[in-house]
């Protein structure tokens, strides 16, 4: 559950595939921003990462149910924050950190190619593809924007917020690198 609405685990009755459905609150601002997320994911999935190798969540479908936009994405496992918590906040081995970092950097390269700023990169938005495996995917493009169309000044979670955002000055995808460093 989040500000935008909630995510539920569902099963496609035709294909039997388990998916995650992000149900957006029925408010114009949330709907409009969520449509931006759909646009971003469609562009990345269809143009920049067609073969699903760049560690960005896959969009499966969208629909409206009882005036709620629903965004269907692949079902993933636990996020990195929960994994750290399960590990009693002891962190990960250097080897595992390198594996995670290489994958997040790959996803960030795709975003840079597409001129997209994620705007909310944090451990909660990096999920394992499968439990007990080291493959990850970056999720939640609900705050994202195109570099040339920056709309919001209040972005990024505070513990990962770049100096440009704090100072209220112009920003680029470099703010995502700051978040990754944090």
C-alpha angles and dihedrals in degrees: 000000000000145000092284096050131274142303122228133188111240141168125231102234093210102045097024088226115149111231141172116243117201107206109201122213113256097253127115095234093053091043093051094047091046090053086056088055089052091049091049094048093046090051095047095043096044103035113017103030107023094149095050097239102120101078100249121131116259121240111222104178147324131220141159119244120182089341093308119120109229121200115198117205135165115284112251133180134245123334122242093251091057089046091053089048091050087053090056089251091291092131127225134290117271089247092056092044089055091050092050093043094051090053095047090048089052090053090047090052089056090050091049091050089052091044091237125147112208093202095192109055109157138130091271089061096051112079134186112245089219133007114263093015127102099227113114140185132202113235142178110059090173093117095039126122140175113262092241093047105050107167107169132061097184103066141130126049109278098246090055099036117134123229091247090061094045090050093044094234132135115294141193136191086291087088088069090056089053089053091049090052090052 
